[in-house]
């Protein structure tokens, strides 16, 4: 058990890259993760990102794509080409901040 005098551990810093694998998150967290990831990707200067949602039955794919369709930070989105995940991933082109 930590004592009140123990300092908090430093936050974990994760470098934002051009893709994120959503398999690591609970399904109920996916849209919050995508939302935060888009903010971080824009802040990092990325203009395109790849969201890896998996193939499965398409539930997460549908949720992610509906989110992207309504998001003002996204100029366009499409299914990833086969070499980048095919229907198990979605590419999103981001709107460059003014």
Secondary structure, DSSP 4 states (H G I P E B T S, - for coil): ---TTSPPPPPPP----SEEEGGGS-GGGHHHHHHHHHHHHHHTT-SEEEEE--STTSHHHHHHHHHHHH-TTEEEEEEPPGGGTGGGEEEEEEPPP-
